[in-house]
Amino acid sequence: MKQNIIPPDKGIPAVTGLVGMVSYQDGAVVSKTLLDKKAGTVTLFAFAEGQGLSEHTAPFDALVYVLDGEVEITISGTGYHLSQGEMIIMPANHPHALSAIKRFKMMLVMVRS
């Protein structure tokens, strides 16, 4: 289900805390779309410990900002350990994968243009 923080018919910004907007679920990956536009998307994710995303590529640059917990992100064969407050940019067309070292939450900003 897609939910926008700024209702498209209102255009009025809302102030909110990101960490509490998506909840952990045992053995699962939970996502919540905050914004979905032609220029890109903003999505929150909550990964249970041990969960992840297998290696894949995307045709767009993406910024990952860790809101909580710890994750190992592999980009083009190089591993990066990130924790709360850290970010990394995953370049377009480079293979990448994610694995939750501890349960973690992230904001993914995908830039399509």
Secondary structure, DSSP 4 states (H G I P E B T S, - for coil): ----SS-TTT-------SGGGS---TT-EEEEEEEEETTEEEEEEEE-TT-EEEEE--SSEEEEEEEESEEEEEETTEEEEEETT-EEEE-TT--EEEEESS-EEEEEEEE--
